[in-house]
Amino acid sequence: MLQGQVIAALLLLRGLRRLQTADFFLSGLLFFLSCSLIEHFIGFMGVYDYAREQGHDLTFFPFHNPFTYGPLILLYTRALTDGAFRWEKKDGLHFALPLLYYIVHFSVWAMPDAEKFHFLDATVPGGIVQYGFDAAFYLVTSWYLWQSFQRFYAYRNLIEQEYANIGKITLDWMRLFLFAFSAYLLFDLLFNVVGLLYNFWYTGWYWLNLTRALMLYYISAAGWAFAQKSSVQFVVLESRSRIEPQNLQEDPTPATGKQLMTDEEFTRRHAQLSAFMENEKPWLDPELTLSILAGQLGLNTSQLSYLVNNGFNQNFNDFVNTYRVEEVKRKMATPDFQYLSLLGIAFESGFNSKATFNRAFKKRTGSAPSNYK
């Protein structure tokens, strides 16, 4: 619990130093997850009993706020997938439910003890407050996780349309994080359902809190290690993807009302692109992007994206890496390159990371590079 708070503080300081918005949201998530262990921890310490003896009952005091998890996860995902992300006033609406949670809990906690326990144990509104908040937590948090997954996979699709090497910006940590939190949420739900049938007492609930503590360690370690600030302009890439017509003759771009190119120009540009890729080998540049290649060909990004998607039935990432994989295969069979390792050959062919190389090679050939060789 204390270590989670320390990492949260360090992330906050790092975010301030680097102006990295994603760190702020991850810091908040770690803070509230750490706080969620307080109630269980002080229960074992006997703090509730001691406070009651002193006339200060702590029942229903909001040591934590589970409604903060979903908004912070979604905002963290958005900030991590968009280098231009900025906090807007409307983002504050995500925290309306967490605020309501505090208002209700502080109001009930402040009641005189007898009145408070009667309200919670013997009235319908009291039951709604207790179980209604629990049900709302699972529904709302599930919705936020679903939105986060949607954003993540939209990001992955967009970068494959723009970048030839995506190894450094795939955000695999984000996907594992979302799956891990989803698994924990399901475990939490099952635990609470069983808890309605069996009285776990403190010793039983220990196992749920232990799971939460382990997840807290994982998020702390992985989140701290992932210090990369995104350079991807999500909104820009998304806007490009929206203006790709399905038919050159019938569907003009919404932005200009003009066709991207005629059928004759499409055929000519298709041949030009093929010849340029074969002769000039722009794919040897590990930093090649859709924008760079479009500039070299005298096209805009929408035209090139359409040309690649419809002329070669591939996204930009697969299109470029097809040439790189073929180059790797050629060099594997050439004696002049036998002094290089497989990774050395990959780097000589335009790849910039082992993970990207292995993924692209297996996708193209159906075999790992070492097995293929």
C-alpha positions as CSV (number, residue, x, y, z in Angstrom):
1,M,0.0,0.0,0.0
2,L,2.8,2.4,0.9
3,Q,4.9,1.4,-2.0
4,G,2.0,2.1,-4.4
5,Q,1.7,5.6,-2.9
6,V,5.5,6.2,-3.4
7,I,5.4,5.1,-7.1
8,A,2.3,7.3,-7.6
9,A,4.2,10.3,-6.2
10,L,7.2,9.5,-8.4
11,L,5.0,9.2,-11.5
12,L,3.4,12.5,-10.7
13,L,6.9,14.2,-10.4
14,R,8.0,12.5,-13.6
15,G,4.9,13.8,-15.4
16,L,5.5,17.3,-14.2
17,R,9.2,17.2,-15.2
18,R,8.6,15.8,-18.7
19,L,5.2,17.3,-19.2
20,Q,3.9,13.8,-19.8
21,T,0.1,13.7,-19.3
22,A,-0.2,10.0,-19.3
23,D,1.9,9.8,-16.1
24,F,-0.6,12.0,-14.3
25,F,-3.4,9.6,-14.9
26,L,-1.4,6.5,-14.1
27,S,-0.3,8.2,-10.9
28,G,-3.9,8.8,-10.0
29,L,-4.9,5.2,-10.7
30,L,-2.1,3.8,-8.5
31,F,-3.0,6.3,-5.7
32,F,-6.7,5.1,-5.7
33,L,-5.7,1.4,-6.0
34,S,-3.4,1.8,-3.0
35,C,-6.1,3.5,-1.1
36,S,-8.5,0.6,-1.8
37,L,-6.3,-1.5,0.5
38,I,-6.5,0.8,3.5
39,E,-9.9,-0.4,4.8
40,H,-8.8,-4.1,4.8
41,F,-5.4,-3.3,6.2
42,I,-6.6,-1.2,9.2
43,G,-9.3,-3.8,9.8
44,F,-6.6,-6.4,10.6
45,M,-4.8,-3.8,12.7
46,G,-7.9,-3.3,14.9
47,V,-8.3,0.3,14.0
48,Y,-12.1,0.0,13.5
49,D,-12.5,-1.5,17.0
50,Y,-10.2,1.1,18.6
51,A,-12.0,4.0,16.8
52,R,-15.4,2.6,17.9
53,E,-14.2,2.5,21.6
54,Q,-13.2,6.2,21.3
55,G,-16.7,7.1,19.9
56,H,-15.6,7.5,16.3
57,D,-17.2,4.8,14.2
58,L,-15.5,4.5,10.8
59,T,-18.1,2.4,9.0
60,F,-18.8,3.7,5.5
61,F,-15.9,6.2,5.6
62,P,-14.7,6.4,1.9
63,F,-11.1,5.5,2.2
64,H,-11.1,4.7,-1.5
65,N,-13.2,5.5,-4.5
66,P,-13.6,2.6,-7.1
67,F,-15.4,4.8,-9.5
68,T,-12.1,6.6,-10.3
69,Y,-10.6,3.4,-11.9
70,G,-12.5,3.5,-15.2
71,P,-12.1,7.2,-16.0
72,L,-8.4,7.1,-15.2
73,I,-7.8,4.0,-17.3
74,L,-9.6,5.5,-20.3
75,L,-7.8,8.9,-20.0
76,Y,-4.5,7.1,-19.5
77,T,-5.2,5.1,-22.7
78,R,-6.1,8.2,-24.6
79,A,-3.0,10.1,-23.4
80,L,-0.7,7.2,-24.2
81,T,-2.1,6.8,-27.8
82,D,-2.0,10.5,-28.7
83,G,1.0,12.8,-28.3
84,A,-1.3,15.8,-28.7
85,F,-3.7,14.8,-25.9
86,R,-4.7,17.7,-23.8
87,W,-7.1,17.9,-20.7
88,E,-10.3,19.5,-21.7
89,K,-13.1,20.8,-19.4
90,K,-15.5,18.1,-20.7
91,D,-13.1,15.4,-19.4
92,G,-14.2,16.5,-15.9
93,L,-17.6,14.9,-16.5
94,H,-15.9,11.5,-16.2
95,F,-15.5,12.2,-12.5
96,A,-19.2,13.1,-11.8
97,L,-19.9,9.5,-10.4
98,P,-16.7,9.5,-8.2
99,L,-17.8,12.9,-6.8
100,L,-21.3,11.5,-6.1
101,Y,-19.7,8.5,-4.4
102,Y,-17.9,10.8,-2.0
103,I,-20.9,12.9,-1.3
104,V,-23.1,9.9,-0.4
105,H,-20.5,8.1,1.6
106,F,-19.5,11.2,3.7
107,S,-23.2,12.0,4.2
108,V,-23.9,8.5,5.5
109,W,-20.7,8.2,7.5
110,A,-21.5,11.5,9.3
111,M,-24.8,10.2,10.7
112,P,-25.1,9.3,14.4
113,D,-24.1,5.7,14.8
114,A,-27.6,4.3,15.7
115,E,-29.2,6.2,12.8
116,K,-26.5,5.2,10.4
117,F,-26.7,1.4,11.1
118,H,-30.5,1.5,11.0
119,F,-30.3,3.3,7.6
120,L,-27.9,0.8,6.2
121,D,-29.3,-2.4,7.6
122,A,-33.0,-1.8,7.9
123,T,-34.1,0.6,5.1
124,V,-34.6,0.2,1.3
125,P,-32.6,3.3,0.5
126,G,-29.7,2.0,2.6
127,G,-29.7,-1.3,0.7
128,I,-29.7,0.7,-2.6
129,V,-26.8,2.8,-1.5
130,Q,-24.8,-0.3,-0.6
131,Y,-25.6,-2.7,-3.4
132,G,-26.6,-0.1,-6.0
133,F,-23.1,1.4,-5.9
134,D,-21.6,-2.0,-6.2
135,A,-23.7,-2.9,-9.3
136,A,-23.0,0.5,-10.8
137,F,-19.3,0.1,-10.3
138,Y,-19.1,-3.1,-12.3
139,L,-21.3,-1.8,-15.1
140,V,-19.5,1.6,-15.4
141,T,-16.0,0.2,-15.1
142,S,-16.8,-2.5,-17.7
143,W,-18.0,0.3,-20.1
144,Y,-14.8,2.3,-19.5
145,L,-12.6,-0.8,-20.1
146,W,-14.5,-1.5,-23.4
147,Q,-14.0,2.1,-24.5
148,S,-10.3,1.8,-23.6
149,F,-10.0,-1.4,-25.7
150,Q,-11.8,0.3,-28.6
151,R,-9.3,3.2,-28.4
152,F,-6.3,0.9,-28.2
153,Y,-7.2,-1.2,-31.2
154,A,-8.2,1.9,-33.2
155,Y,-4.7,3.3,-32.5
156,R,-3.1,0.0,-33.6
157,N,-5.0,0.1,-36.8
158,L,-4.1,3.7,-37.5
159,I,-0.4,3.3,-36.9
160,E,-0.3,0.3,-39.3
161,Q,-1.7,2.7,-42.0
162,E,0.9,5.3,-41.3
163,Y,4.2,3.7,-40.1
164,A,6.4,1.0,-41.6
165,N,8.1,0.2,-38.3
166,I,5.7,0.1,-35.4
167,G,7.8,-1.9,-32.9
168,K,8.5,1.1,-30.6
169,I,4.9,2.4,-30.7
170,T,2.8,-0.8,-30.6
171,L,2.0,-0.2,-26.8
172,D,1.9,-3.9,-26.1
173,W,2.1,-3.0,-22.4
174,M,-1.2,-1.1,-22.7
175,R,-2.9,-4.2,-24.1
176,L,-1.6,-6.4,-21.3
177,F,-2.6,-3.8,-18.7
178,L,-6.2,-3.7,-20.0
179,F,-6.5,-7.5,-20.1
180,A,-5.0,-7.7,-16.6
181,F,-7.4,-5.2,-15.1
182,S,-10.3,-6.8,-16.9
183,A,-9.4,-10.2,-15.4
184,Y,-9.1,-8.6,-12.0
185,L,-12.5,-6.9,-12.4
186,L,-14.1,-10.3,-13.2
187,F,-12.4,-12.0,-10.3
188,D,-13.6,-9.1,-8.0
189,L,-17.2,-9.6,-9.3
190,L,-17.1,-13.4,-8.7
191,F,-15.6,-12.9,-5.2
192,N,-18.3,-10.5,-4.2
193,V,-21.1,-12.7,-5.6
194,V,-19.8,-15.6,-3.6
195,G,-19.4,-13.2,-0.6
196,L,-23.2,-12.7,-0.7
197,L,-23.7,-16.4,0.0
198,Y,-20.8,-17.0,2.4
199,N,-19.5,-14.8,5.2
200,F,-15.7,-14.5,4.4
201,W,-15.0,-12.2,7.3
202,Y,-11.6,-10.5,7.1
203,T,-9.6,-13.7,6.5
204,G,-11.6,-14.6,3.4
205,W,-11.4,-11.1,1.8
206,Y,-7.7,-11.2,2.3
207,W,-7.3,-13.2,-1.0
208,L,-9.1,-10.6,-3.0
209,N,-7.0,-7.8,-1.6
210,L,-3.8,-9.9,-2.1
211,T,-4.8,-10.2,-5.8
212,R,-5.3,-6.4,-6.0
213,A,-2.0,-5.8,-4.3
214,L,-0.2,-8.0,-6.9
215,M,-1.9,-6.2,-9.7
216,L,-0.8,-2.9,-8.1
217,Y,2.8,-4.2,-8.2
218,Y,2.5,-5.1,-11.8
219,I,1.0,-1.8,-12.9
220,S,3.6,0.1,-10.8
221,A,6.6,-1.7,-12.3
222,A,5.4,-1.9,-15.9
223,G,4.0,1.6,-15.9
224,W,7.1,3.1,-14.5
225,A,9.3,1.2,-17.0
226,F,7.2,2.5,-19.9
227,A,8.5,6.1,-20.0
228,Q,8.1,6.7,-23.7
229,K,6.1,9.8,-24.7
230,S,3.9,9.2,-27.6
231,S,4.7,11.1,-30.8
232,V,1.6,9.8,-32.7
233,Q,-1.0,12.4,-33.6
234,F,-4.1,10.3,-33.2
235,V,-6.6,12.9,-34.4
236,V,-4.6,13.6,-37.5
237,L,-4.3,9.9,-38.4
238,E,-8.0,9.3,-37.7
239,S,-9.0,12.2,-39.9
240,R,-6.9,10.8,-42.8
241,S,-8.6,7.4,-42.4
242,R,-12.0,9.0,-42.7
243,I,-11.4,10.5,-46.2
244,E,-10.5,7.3,-48.0
245,P,-13.4,6.7,-50.5
246,Q,-14.4,3.2,-51.6
247,N,-14.9,4.1,-55.2
248,L,-12.7,6.6,-57.1
249,Q,-15.4,7.6,-59.6
250,E,-18.5,7.8,-57.3
251,D,-17.2,8.8,-53.8
252,P,-15.5,12.2,-53.5
253,T,-13.6,13.1,-50.4
254,P,-15.8,14.9,-47.8
255,A,-13.2,17.6,-47.3
256,T,-13.0,18.9,-50.9
257,G,-15.8,17.2,-52.8
258,K,-13.2,16.2,-55.4
259,Q,-12.1,12.7,-56.5
260,L,-8.7,11.5,-55.2
261,M,-7.7,10.4,-58.8
262,T,-9.3,9.1,-61.9
263,D,-9.2,5.4,-62.9
264,E,-6.5,6.2,-65.4
265,E,-4.4,8.0,-62.9
266,F,-4.9,5.2,-60.4
267,T,-3.5,2.7,-62.9
268,R,-0.5,5.0,-63.7
269,R,0.2,5.7,-60.0
270,H,0.0,2.0,-59.2
271,A,2.7,1.3,-61.7
272,Q,4.8,4.3,-60.6
273,L,4.6,3.1,-56.9
274,S,5.6,-0.5,-57.8
275,A,8.6,0.8,-59.9
276,F,9.6,3.3,-57.2
277,M,9.6,0.6,-54.5
278,E,11.7,-1.8,-56.6
279,N,14.2,0.7,-57.9
280,E,14.6,3.3,-55.2
281,K,14.1,1.0,-52.3
282,P,12.7,3.6,-49.9
283,W,11.8,0.8,-47.5
284,L,15.5,0.6,-46.5
285,D,14.9,3.7,-44.4
286,P,13.7,2.5,-40.9
287,E,12.0,5.8,-40.3
288,L,9.8,5.6,-43.5
289,T,6.2,6.7,-42.9
290,L,3.2,7.2,-45.1
291,S,3.8,11.0,-45.2
292,I,7.5,10.6,-46.2
293,L,6.7,8.2,-49.0
294,A,3.8,10.3,-50.2
295,G,6.1,13.3,-50.5
296,Q,8.7,11.3,-52.5
297,L,6.0,10.3,-55.0
298,G,4.3,13.7,-55.2
299,L,1.1,12.4,-53.6
300,N,-0.9,13.4,-50.5
301,T,-1.3,10.9,-47.7
302,S,-4.9,10.1,-48.6
303,Q,-4.0,9.3,-52.2
304,L,-1.1,7.0,-51.2
305,S,-3.1,5.3,-48.5
306,Y,-5.9,4.6,-50.9
307,L,-3.4,3.4,-53.5
308,V,-1.8,0.9,-51.1
309,N,-5.0,-0.3,-49.6
310,N,-6.8,-0.9,-52.9
311,G,-4.0,-1.4,-55.3
312,F,-2.1,-4.0,-53.2
313,N,-4.8,-5.1,-50.7
314,Q,-2.5,-4.3,-47.8
315,N,-2.2,-1.6,-45.1
316,F,0.9,0.6,-45.3
317,N,2.8,-1.4,-42.6
318,D,2.3,-4.8,-44.4
319,F,3.0,-3.2,-47.8
320,V,6.5,-1.8,-46.8
321,N,7.5,-4.8,-44.7
322,T,6.7,-7.2,-47.6
323,Y,9.7,-5.6,-49.4
324,R,11.8,-5.8,-46.3
325,V,11.1,-9.5,-45.7
326,E,11.9,-10.3,-49.3
327,E,15.2,-8.5,-48.9
328,V,16.0,-10.4,-45.8
329,K,15.3,-13.7,-47.6
330,R,17.5,-12.6,-50.4
331,K,20.4,-11.7,-48.1
332,M,20.0,-15.0,-46.1
333,A,20.8,-16.9,-49.3
334,T,23.6,-14.6,-50.4
335,P,27.2,-15.5,-49.2
336,D,28.2,-11.9,-48.9
337,F,25.9,-11.4,-45.9
338,Q,26.6,-14.6,-44.0
339,Y,28.9,-12.7,-41.6
340,L,25.8,-11.0,-40.3
341,S,23.4,-12.3,-37.7
342,L,19.7,-12.6,-38.5
343,L,19.0,-9.4,-36.6
344,G,21.9,-7.7,-38.4
345,I,20.4,-8.7,-41.8
346,A,17.0,-7.4,-40.6
347,F,18.5,-4.0,-39.7
348,E,20.3,-3.9,-43.1
349,S,16.9,-4.4,-44.7
350,G,15.0,-1.6,-43.0
351,F,13.7,-3.1,-39.8
352,N,14.5,-1.3,-36.6
353,S,13.5,-3.8,-33.9
354,K,13.7,-7.5,-33.3
355,A,10.0,-7.8,-32.4
356,T,8.8,-6.0,-35.5
357,F,11.1,-8.1,-37.7
358,N,10.0,-11.4,-36.2
359,R,6.3,-10.5,-36.4
360,A,6.5,-9.3,-40.0
361,F,8.6,-12.2,-41.1
362,K,6.3,-14.8,-39.6
363,K,3.3,-13.1,-41.0
364,R,4.8,-13.1,-44.5
365,T,6.3,-16.6,-44.5
366,G,4.4,-18.5,-41.8
367,S,7.8,-19.3,-40.2
368,A,10.1,-17.7,-37.7
369,P,13.3,-16.3,-39.3
370,S,15.6,-18.8,-37.6
371,N,13.5,-21.8,-38.7
372,Y,13.2,-20.4,-42.2
373,K,16.9,-20.1,-42.5
